[in-house]
Amino acid sequence: VLYKEDLGTGIPTPVTPEIERVKRNQEHISSVSYKEGLGTGTPTPVTPEMERVKRNQENISSVLYREGLGIGTPVPVTPEMERVKRNQEIFSSVLYKEDVGIGTPTPVTPEIERVKRNQEHISSVLYKEDVGIGTPTPVTPEIERVKRNQEHISSVLYKEELGTGTPIPITPEVERVKRNQEHISSVL
């Protein structure tokens, strides 16, 4: 919303042949005016390849793909097909819990207890409960440096106390880069 506020005057750029070319290209790319001024086309003969593509398009169509299906060839149900059907029923999001059967209990090992404790620590609800007493660490110059860096990185404080910048002269290279940015800009 605020990106156009305090824009300033800017540097006017002369209309060069390159800028005119880019404008013409933008008009051609435009989704509104790309059909304007089409003119008459050159008719092409209907070749067997074109007919084949049309038939394929009709077969691919989501509406017409079953029309005129014809008679299929029956295939015997093989053990492999039965296996695939069973797997599909297992994968089904509706049926995957039906007829579960009896599971095999596993003993509670120290490893399982360790994993359960870790899961409780990772939990987004319980991770601060029963924190206990921490070990204080001295504030070293390294810790102060890291804190200052974190303040600079902070998305809230990164512009506070900005200071003065170093002005740079506007060179032909800078002007060229600015013009390129204007061409690339999604607004203009």
C-alpha positions in Angstrom: 0.0 0.0 0.0 2.8 2.4 1.0 5.3 1.6 -1.8 4.3 4.7 -3.9 4.4 7.2 -1.0 7.3 9.7 -0.9 8.3 8.7 -4.4 10.0 12.0 -5.3 10.4 13.3 -8.8 12.7 10.7 -10.4 14.8 10.9 -13.5 12.9 11.3 -16.8 14.2 8.9 -19.5 14.1 9.7 -23.2 11.9 7.5 -25.4 14.5 5.3 -27.2 13.9 2.8 -29.9 14.5 0.1 -27.3 11.7 1.4 -25.1 9.4 1.6 -28.1 10.3 -2.0 -29.0 9.5 -3.1 -25.4 6.2 -1.2 -25.5 5.2 -2.9 -28.8 6.1 -6.3 -27.3 4.0 -5.6 -24.2 1.0 -4.8 -26.5 1.5 -8.1 -28.3 1.8 -10.0 -25.0 -1.3 -8.3 -23.5 -4.0 -10.7 -22.7 -6.7 -8.2 -23.8 -5.4 -7.0 -27.1 -3.7 -10.0 -28.5 -6.6 -10.8 -30.9 -7.1 -7.3 -32.2 -6.2 -6.7 -35.8 -5.8 -10.4 -36.6 -6.6 -10.2 -40.2 -7.4 -13.2 -42.4 -5.5 -16.4 -41.9 -4.2 -18.8 -44.5 -6.4 -21.9 -44.7 -4.5 -25.2 -44.4 -5.7 -28.5 -45.8 -7.0 -31.2 -43.5 -4.3 -33.8 -43.4 -4.5 -37.4 -42.0 -2.3 -36.2 -39.2 -4.7 -33.4 -38.3 -7.6 -35.9 -38.3 -5.6 -38.2 -36.0 -5.0 -35.4 -33.6 -8.7 -34.4 -33.6 -9.7 -38.0 -32.8 -7.1 -38.1 -30.0 -8.5 -34.9 -28.6 -12.0 -36.3 -28.6 -10.7 -39.5 -26.8 -8.9 -37.4 -24.2 -12.0 -35.1 -23.6 -13.3 -35.6 -20.1 -16.9 -35.6 -21.5 -16.6 -37.8 -24.5 -14.1 -40.4 -23.4 -16.7 -43.1 -22.8 -19.0 -42.4 -25.7 -18.9 -45.1 -28.4 -16.8 -47.4 -26.2 -17.6 -50.6 -27.9 -17.2 -54.2 -26.5 -14.2 -54.9 -24.4 -12.1 -58.1 -24.2 -12.7 -59.9 -20.9 -9.4 -60.7 -19.0 -9.2 -63.6 -16.6 -8.7 -62.6 -12.9 -5.1 -63.6 -12.1 -3.5 -63.9 -8.6 -1.6 -60.7 -9.4 -4.9 -58.8 -10.1 -6.3 -60.1 -6.8 -3.2 -59.0 -4.9 -3.5 -55.4 -6.4 -7.2 -55.3 -5.5 -6.4 -56.2 -1.9 -3.7 -53.6 -1.7 -6.1 -51.0 -3.1 -8.6 -51.9 -0.4 -5.8 -51.5 2.2 -4.8 -48.1 0.8 -8.4 -46.9 0.8 -8.9 -44.0 3.1 -12.3 -45.3 4.2 -11.5 -49.0 4.7 -8.0 -49.0 6.1 -9.2 -49.5 9.7 -11.8 -52.1 9.1 -11.0 -55.7 10.2 -7.7 -54.6 11.8 -7.4 -57.8 13.8 -5.3 -58.3 16.9 -1.9 -56.6 17.1 1.3 -58.0 18.6 2.2 -56.2 21.8 5.8 -55.0 22.1 7.6 -54.7 25.4 8.3 -51.3 26.8 12.1 -51.0 26.4 14.3 -48.2 27.7 14.6 -47.0 24.1 10.8 -46.7 23.8 10.6 -44.8 27.1 13.4 -42.4 25.8 11.4 -41.7 22.6 8.2 -41.1 24.6 10.0 -38.6 26.8 11.5 -36.9 23.7 8.0 -36.7 22.2 6.7 -35.0 25.3 9.5 -32.4 25.1 8.9 -31.8 21.4 5.1 -31.3 22.0 4.0 -27.8 21.3 1.8 -27.7 24.4 4.0 -29.3 27.0 7.5 -28.0 26.0 7.5 -25.3 28.7 5.9 -27.2 31.6 8.3 -28.2 34.4 11.2 -26.3 33.0 13.3 -26.5 36.2 16.2 -24.3 37.1 18.6 -23.3 34.3 22.4 -22.8 34.5 23.3 -19.1 34.2 25.9 -18.3 31.6 28.2 -15.2 31.8 27.6 -12.5 29.3 30.7 -12.7 27.1 31.7 -10.3 24.3 30.7 -13.0 21.9 27.2 -13.2 23.3 26.9 -9.4 23.2 28.0 -9.5 19.5 25.4 -12.1 18.7 22.6 -10.1 20.5 23.5 -7.0 18.5 23.4 -9.0 15.2 20.0 -10.4 16.2 18.7 -6.8 16.7 20.0 -5.9 13.3 18.4 -9.0 11.7 15.1 -8.4 13.5 12.3 -7.6 11.1 10.9 -4.9 13.5 14.1 -3.0 14.4 16.1 -3.2 11.2 15.3 0.4 10.2 15.5 2.1 13.6 18.5 4.4 14.1 19.4 4.0 10.4 22.0 6.8 10.3 23.0 8.7 7.1 23.9 6.9 3.9 26.8 7.6 1.5 25.5 9.3 -1.6 26.8 7.9 -4.9 27.0 9.9 -8.2 24.5 9.0 -10.9 26.7 7.4 -13.6 25.6 6.2 -17.0 25.8 2.7 -15.7 23.4 3.5 -12.8 21.0 5.1 -15.3 21.1 2.0 -17.5 20.3 -0.2 -14.5 17.4 2.0 -13.5 16.0 1.8 -17.0 16.3 -1.9 -17.0 14.5 -2.1 -13.7 11.7 0.0 -15.1 11.3 -2.5 -18.0 11.3 -5.5 -15.6 9.0 -3.8 -13.1 5.7 -5.7 -12.7 3.9 -2.4 -12.0 4.9 -0.5 -15.2 
